[in-house]
Amino acid sequence: MSQINRRDFMALSAGVTAMAASANSIGAAKAPDTSGVGSGLIVCMHGVTSSEFDFRTCMEGWAKAGIKATEPDLVKAREHEMANGKGSARKLMDDLGLVAYSSTNQLSWDEPGERRAKALDDLKWKVEMAESLGSTRIVIPSAASMDHKLADYDQLYEVLHQMAEIAKPHNVALMLEFTRLSKLVNNVRTSLDVVRTVNHPNIKFMIDLYHFWAGPSKFEDLDLIKPGEIHHVHFADMPRMPPVEVAEQKDRAFPGEGITPLQKILNKLVSLGYNRALSLELFDMEVRRTDPAVIAAKALQTITPFIKAVG
């Protein structure tokens, strides 16, 4: 549903230069502020949205379109440094005027056995890489596919505390992302309960608006969030088709191209104190294979109106 047809591709390609020239727009003008205090709502690019390109191509394309806020793929950043030397990923971003508002991600921590052990081992280098990039945040989605019981949550709290201790020396917050098909954390209520129960300064709450609207959460659940609890937002739409029962990650849509009441939700998030990045995360392979500058231009084109319309 997030597909780019040839007409869109040509129009956006022609507009990339113009988009970059108008980088003083609300989506790209704010001075970078990784603390989030006073940073303002800003259009952000998630690494998976341009996953078919290497780190340099991705960063240069986003910057060309006028993007300032990024959510880099830590694996690709590491690959870039293996080829170009330690610190080269951060230098590239600095040279391009890009700031890592978050970074992505660590999976499989919520699965038992060897997968969890590997995830925790991988997290050690990822928090170091995030710190090197200047990011104070890493997304940790719950995508648990196995059935669980109530007693399993005690182990979940222990694992998250262990992960938080790994991240703490690097001043990186691990942001629990509920996903709609997770058998462990798939909604606002559970996610908030888990974060509050762990009660560790390096475990934080975030929200992905696709998983929010396509999953079991309710709009009223947003009233459960305390001001300042939202640490990051993934900003994508839910299409009318295919039906949510058979929809996959690839079916996520550009903002405004689906049926999610994004403006209503964003207004609510802002009222709760959220004033930071809106990160475009899309999985459609056609999008991921399209010139990063073109996709970033469309991100600015589709997200900026929501920022301007905040009440």
Buried (B, 14 or more C-beta within 10 A) or exposed (E): BBBBEEEBBEBBBEBBBEBBEBBEBBBBEBEBBBEBEEBBBBBBBBBBBBBBBEBBBBBBBBBBBBBBBBBBBBBBBBBBBEEBEEEBBBEBBEEBEBBBBBBBBBBBBBBBEEEBEEBBEBBEEBBBBBBBBBBBBBBBBBBBEEEBEEEBBEEBBEBBBBBBEBBBEBEBBBBBBBBBBBBBBBBBBBBBBBBEBBEBEBBBBBBBBBBBBBBBBEEEBBEBBEEEBBBBBBBBBBBEEEEBEEBEBBBBBBBBBBBBEBBEBBBBBBEBBBBBBBBBBBBBEEBBEBBBBBBBBBBBBBBBBBBEEBE
